Each structure stands twice: as C-alpha cells, then as structure tokens.
Amino acid sequence: MLKFFRKIRQSLLSENKFSKYLIYAIGEIVLVVIGILIAIQLNSVQNDNEKRIEEITHLENLLSDLKQDRAELDKIIERRISKSNSSKILQGIHNTQEVDNTSDYYSHLMNVVYWDAHNPSLLTFNELINSGKLSSLSNEKIKFLLLQIDYNYNELFEVRKHLYEDHWEYFYRPFADIIDYESAIIAWSEPEKDIELSNEFVETALKSKRIKNGFTLSNFNNNLLREKLSEILTKVDSTIVLIEEEIDK
C-alpha cells in the first residue's frame, strides 16, 4: 500500500502536476488524520469497556457486602428491641420493688447485660476509599448513599461506645461481687432448666439506685441504637436497589 502511494506521488511530481500533487498530499494527510482519529476512538471505547468491567466488579462486591449487612442489621435491630423491653421491665420492677418471678428477673437481667455488637460488612467500600477508587463508580447517588451509610455507622459507634461504658459503670462493676453469673446465664439461655437462684441477690439489686439507673439508661440507649440502625437499614435497602439497577443497565 505504501509503495502504491509512493508511485502516485512520484508520477505526479515527474509530470509537473503540482496542483494535483498538492490535492493528493492533502488527501493523504486527511486519510492519516482519519486513521489516527479512528485509532483513538477505538482505544477510548476499549478503555471505557475496561472501566465498565471494573465498575461492575466493584458494584457486585458492594451488593454482596450490603446484602450480608442487611441480614445482620435485621438481627441486631431485633436484639436492641428485646434489650430495650427487658430494660423497661426491670426498670418497672425496681420502681415497684416487687418481683413476681426470680427466674424472670435473672433472665431479663442477662438479656440486658449480654453484649451484642454488630460490625458492618462494608469491606469493598472501605477498600475503594483506601485505594482512592470510589470515583470509579459512575452513579453519584450510589456514592452519596455509601458515604451516608459510613457516616451513620460512625455516629452509631459513638452511641454504642457510650452504652458499653454505661454497662461497666452501672452493671458489670456493681454485679461483680453480688451475682452468680453462672446461674444467671443458665436462667437466660436454658429457661426450662430447674436451678436454684439467689433471692438475696435480687433483694440487694433492688436496693441499688445505680442499678436502677442502669436499666433506665439501657432502655434509652438501646432505643436510640435501634433508631439509628433502622435509619441505616433504610439507606442500605435504597443502595441495594440502585446498585441492582446500575448492574442491569
């Protein structure tokens, strides 16, 4: 092909047809430019395809993480509701100073003091943040929701930290010298089992204003955590829908 064009140029120059040669030269330049533009366009399309493949991989991993997190959120919300209810029941018992069932007191107590902690399954999001690749996601709504979820979790961790500190101050320290945790755990985890429980512990606990305040704070903080977890769950659901739609495009 190059020899063919070279022969045409030489023929035009030998025949002194300069004007035709000039037109030919311009045409040849145009063809070269068009070829370059086509190559650039093909390269751009290839790069776009590679970026899209990478983005889809990130989206699929995010979707897997969020679905796992959603299942865990459902569980921990139920646990927070249960802990709040037990705290409220024990708060009422301390107000009336009346215990109808010692076993129930122990069971509700262990339900409150047993520590539950949910850690989000956001490995892909954290990886994208740490690697600076969050920008690889083209859907701005998805990025915004992911950042909001991360922010809400950080808020929740602060409340959870406060709840843990309250547990130490109002439950773990006061109970350490007066409760038989072995019996309490059995009463909570195996309610059908017949065991001897100390009424003396309950009577001592009922006299403690600190313990009563602990149940009040536990009820309040568990309700607050439930609200924040529910807010996160709503955003996780919205993000899942958006990611599924983005993958199907």
Sequence and secondary structure as in RCSB ss.txt:
>XXXX:A:sequence
MLKFFRKIRQSLLSENKFSKYLIYAIGEIVLVVIGILIAIQLNSVQNDNEKRIEEITHLENLLSDLKQDRAELDK
IIERRISKSNSSKILQGIHNTQEVDNTSDYYSHLMNVVYWDAHNPSLLTFNELINSGKLSSLSNEKIKFLLLQID
YNYNELFEVRKHLYEDHWEYFYRPFADIIDYESAIIAWSEPEKDIELSNEFVETALKSKRIKNGFTLSNFNNNLL
REKLSEILTKVDSTIVLIEEEIDK
>XXXX:A:secstr
 HHHHHHHHHHHHHTT HHHHHHHHHHHHHHHHHHHHHHHHHHHHHHHHHHHHHHHHHHHHHHHHHHHHHHHHHH
HHHHHHHHHHHHHHHHHHHHHT  S HHHHHHHHHHHHS        HHHHHHHHHT GGG   HHHHHHHHHHH
HHHHHHHHHHHHHHHHHIIIIIHHHHTT  HHHHHHHHH TTS     HHHHHHHHT HHHHHHHHHHHHHHHHH
HHHHHHHHHHHHHHHHHHHHHHT 
